[in-house]
Amino acid sequence: MEKAIRIECFQNLVNYRKPSSFIIKESYPLPPYSTVLGMIHTACGYPRGEFHPMKVSVQGKNAGSVSELYTRYSFSFDTKYENGRHQIRIQEAGKSYGAFKGVAHVELICCNEMILHIVPSEEDFETVYRSLQNPPVYLALGRHEDILDIRNVKIVELQEKEEAITNNDIYIPVDSDVYLGNSSTTIYTLTKEYEITKQGLRRWKADGGKVRAYYFPQNTALEDVLVDEYGDIVALA
């Protein structure tokens, strides 16, 4: 019987930015897999650029979203400063570069209560579990300022069930064995795993770098699913 690390957590106001949003920083309703994995790697103290593969399931419920103003800065080091055009002057090596300062909108998810299931490798299992119980730093999920309130961490056993109801909104990978019936819903392309190029840059893997996932709301009936000891569906990606 497969085991997983169950994390019950909460965030008050948070943005899980969609990569395609610029003028308005739109948010996914739940964090994408890469965001969760980044938080886990930070908790474990794994070196930057060292990736430890693990399976993830993400679900939760929130109180809706709001739009908020934030200060946006944009600049390029090949743009010379022009008085009257740029709001900020940046001095470097005797040269002046111009930067713009303006106001933009960000979408914030409100009161997000989440349940995350993590299935690391057997080698990493204990490290991940202990690190989440006593993280060395304040953990964030989303933006750097989006602090994560971890309320409970527990090892649970997963079992197969012929039918179950989603207790929360949940991501279900498109290529999973879960039977969806005639259900129809939004499909997101979520980032998951990256690799480091020879130039030292991160890029999403060709295989497993991105996962297409259904976003199912609470109280959806699904068949042939994994369920934990609390009756919550676990859809691992």
C-alpha positions as CSV (number, residue, x, y, z in Angstrom):
1,M,0.0,0.0,0.0
2,E,1.5,3.4,-1.1
3,K,2.2,6.0,1.6
4,A,2.1,9.8,1.2
5,I,2.9,12.9,3.2
6,R,-0.3,14.8,3.8
7,I,0.1,18.6,4.4
8,E,-2.8,20.7,5.7
9,C,-2.0,24.3,5.1
10,F,-3.5,27.8,4.7
11,Q,-2.8,31.1,2.9
12,N,-4.7,34.3,3.4
13,L,-4.1,36.3,0.2
14,V,-1.9,34.7,-2.5
15,N,-1.1,34.8,-6.2
16,Y,-0.1,31.7,-8.2
17,R,0.8,33.6,-11.3
18,K,-0.2,32.3,-14.7
19,P,2.9,32.6,-17.0
20,S,0.8,34.2,-19.8
21,S,-0.5,37.1,-17.7
22,F,1.4,40.4,-17.8
23,I,-0.9,43.5,-17.6
24,I,-2.9,41.8,-14.9
25,K,-1.2,39.2,-12.9
26,E,-3.8,36.5,-13.1
27,S,-3.7,33.5,-10.6
28,Y,-4.3,29.8,-10.8
29,P,-7.0,28.8,-8.3
30,L,-4.4,26.4,-6.7
31,P,-0.6,26.3,-6.9
32,P,0.9,24.5,-9.9
33,Y,3.0,21.4,-9.2
34,S,6.3,23.3,-9.7
35,T,5.4,25.8,-7.1
36,V,4.7,23.1,-4.5
37,L,7.9,21.2,-5.4
38,G,9.9,24.4,-5.1
39,M,8.5,24.9,-1.6
40,I,9.4,21.3,-0.7
41,H,13.0,21.7,-1.9
42,T,13.4,24.9,0.1
43,A,12.1,23.1,3.2
44,C,14.6,20.3,2.8
45,G,17.5,22.6,2.1
46,Y,18.3,21.0,-1.2
47,P,20.9,23.0,-3.2
48,R,19.7,25.3,-5.9
49,G,19.6,23.5,-9.2
50,E,19.5,20.0,-7.5
51,F,16.2,18.5,-8.4
52,H,14.6,15.6,-6.4
53,P,11.7,14.1,-8.3
54,M,8.5,13.3,-6.4
55,K,4.8,12.9,-7.0
56,V,2.4,15.7,-6.0
57,S,-1.4,16.0,-5.5
58,V,-3.0,19.5,-5.0
59,Q,-6.5,20.3,-3.7
60,G,-8.2,23.0,-1.7
61,K,-11.0,25.5,-1.4
62,N,-11.1,29.3,-1.1
63,A,-13.3,32.3,-0.6
64,G,-13.0,33.7,-4.1
65,S,-10.5,36.3,-5.4
66,V,-10.0,40.0,-5.3
67,S,-8.0,42.5,-7.4
68,E,-5.3,44.6,-5.8
69,L,-3.0,47.4,-7.0
70,Y,0.8,47.0,-6.8
71,T,3.8,49.0,-7.9
72,R,5.4,47.7,-11.1
73,Y,8.9,48.4,-12.2
74,S,10.3,47.7,-15.7
75,F,13.7,48.5,-17.1
76,S,16.4,47.3,-19.4
77,F,20.1,47.9,-19.0
78,D,20.4,48.9,-22.6
79,T,18.0,51.8,-22.2
80,K,19.7,55.1,-21.4
81,Y,18.1,57.4,-18.9
82,E,15.9,60.2,-20.3
83,N,14.7,63.0,-18.1
84,G,10.9,63.3,-18.3
85,R,10.5,59.8,-19.8
86,H,11.9,57.6,-17.0
87,Q,10.8,57.8,-13.3
88,I,13.9,56.2,-11.9
89,R,17.6,56.6,-12.8
90,I,20.0,53.6,-12.2
91,Q,23.7,54.4,-12.0
92,E,26.2,51.7,-12.9
93,A,29.8,51.9,-14.0
94,G,29.5,55.6,-14.8
95,K,26.4,55.0,-17.0
96,S,22.8,56.0,-16.4
97,Y,20.0,53.7,-17.2
98,G,16.3,54.5,-17.1
99,A,13.5,52.5,-15.4
100,F,9.7,53.0,-15.4
101,K,7.5,53.0,-12.3
102,G,3.8,52.4,-12.6
103,V,0.7,50.8,-11.1
104,A,-0.8,47.4,-12.2
105,H,-3.3,44.9,-10.9
106,V,-2.7,41.5,-9.3
107,E,-5.4,38.8,-8.7
108,L,-5.3,37.4,-5.2
109,I,-6.9,34.2,-4.0
110,C,-8.6,34.6,-0.6
111,C,-8.5,32.3,2.3
112,N,-7.0,29.3,0.5
113,E,-7.3,26.1,2.6
114,M,-5.2,23.4,0.9
115,I,-4.3,19.7,1.3
116,L,-1.1,18.7,-0.4
117,H,0.0,15.1,-0.8
118,I,3.7,14.4,-1.5
119,V,5.2,11.0,-2.5
120,P,9.0,11.4,-2.5
121,S,11.4,8.6,-3.4
122,E,12.0,6.1,-0.6
123,E,15.5,7.7,-0.1
124,D,14.0,11.2,0.4
125,F,10.8,10.3,2.2
126,E,12.0,10.8,5.8
127,T,13.9,14.0,4.9
128,V,10.8,15.6,3.4
129,Y,8.6,14.5,6.3
130,R,10.9,15.9,9.0
131,S,11.7,19.1,7.1
132,L,8.0,19.9,6.7
133,Q,7.4,19.3,10.4
134,N,10.3,21.7,11.3
135,P,11.1,23.9,8.3
136,P,14.4,25.8,8.7
137,V,12.9,29.0,7.2
138,Y,9.4,30.6,6.7
139,L,8.0,28.8,3.7
140,A,6.2,30.6,0.9
141,L,4.0,29.3,-1.8
142,G,3.4,31.6,-4.8
143,R,5.2,35.0,-4.4
144,H,8.1,35.4,-2.0
145,E,5.7,37.3,0.4
146,D,3.0,34.6,0.3
147,I,3.8,32.9,3.5
148,L,2.5,29.4,4.0
149,D,0.8,28.4,7.3
150,I,1.4,24.6,7.7
151,R,-1.1,23.4,10.2
152,N,-0.5,19.6,10.1
153,V,1.9,17.1,8.5
154,K,1.1,13.4,8.7
155,I,2.1,10.2,6.9
156,V,-1.0,8.6,5.4
157,E,-1.7,5.4,3.5
158,L,-3.4,5.5,0.2
159,Q,-6.0,2.9,-1.0
160,E,-7.9,2.4,-4.2
161,K,-11.6,3.1,-4.2
162,E,-14.2,2.4,-6.9
163,E,-15.9,5.7,-6.4
164,A,-15.4,8.8,-4.2
165,I,-16.6,12.5,-4.0
166,T,-14.1,15.3,-4.1
167,N,-14.1,17.1,-0.8
168,N,-12.2,20.1,-2.3
169,D,-11.4,21.6,-5.7
170,I,-8.6,19.4,-7.1
171,Y,-6.2,19.0,-10.0
172,I,-6.6,15.7,-11.8
173,P,-3.9,14.9,-14.4
174,V,-5.4,14.2,-17.8
175,D,-3.3,11.1,-18.3
176,S,-4.3,9.6,-14.9
177,D,-6.3,6.4,-14.5
178,V,-9.2,8.3,-12.8
179,Y,-12.5,7.7,-14.6
180,L,-14.2,11.1,-15.1
181,G,-17.5,9.9,-16.6
182,N,-19.2,12.7,-18.6
183,S,-17.7,15.4,-16.5
184,S,-16.3,18.5,-18.3
185,T,-14.2,21.2,-16.8
186,T,-11.2,23.5,-17.3
187,I,-7.9,22.0,-18.3
188,Y,-4.7,23.8,-17.2
189,T,-1.2,23.2,-18.5
190,L,0.8,23.2,-15.2
191,T,4.6,23.3,-14.9
192,K,6.2,20.6,-12.8
193,E,9.9,19.6,-13.4
194,Y,12.8,21.6,-14.7
195,E,16.4,20.8,-15.8
196,I,19.6,22.9,-15.8
197,T,21.1,23.7,-19.2
198,K,24.8,23.9,-19.9
199,Q,24.5,27.7,-19.6
200,G,23.2,27.3,-16.1
201,L,19.7,28.2,-16.9
202,R,16.5,26.5,-15.9
203,R,14.1,25.1,-18.5
204,W,11.1,22.8,-18.3
205,K,11.8,19.2,-19.3
206,A,10.6,17.9,-22.6
207,D,9.2,14.9,-20.8
208,G,7.4,15.6,-17.5
209,G,8.2,19.3,-17.5
210,K,4.5,20.3,-17.9
211,V,1.4,18.4,-16.9
212,R,-2.1,18.9,-18.4
213,A,-4.6,18.7,-15.6
214,Y,-8.3,19.0,-15.1
215,Y,-9.6,21.4,-12.4
216,F,-12.6,19.7,-10.8
217,P,-14.7,21.5,-8.2
218,Q,-15.8,20.2,-4.8
219,N,-18.5,17.5,-4.8
220,T,-17.6,15.9,-8.1
221,A,-18.1,12.1,-8.3
222,L,-15.0,10.3,-9.6
223,E,-14.3,6.6,-10.2
224,D,-11.2,4.4,-9.8
225,V,-9.4,6.8,-7.5
226,L,-6.8,6.8,-4.7
227,V,-8.1,8.0,-1.3
228,D,-6.3,8.7,1.9
229,E,-7.3,7.9,5.5
230,Y,-9.4,11.0,5.7
231,G,-11.5,10.2,2.6
232,D,-9.7,12.8,0.5
233,I,-9.1,11.9,-3.2
234,V,-5.4,11.9,-4.1
235,A,-4.5,12.6,-7.7
236,L,-0.8,12.2,-8.1
237,A,1.1,13.9,-11.0
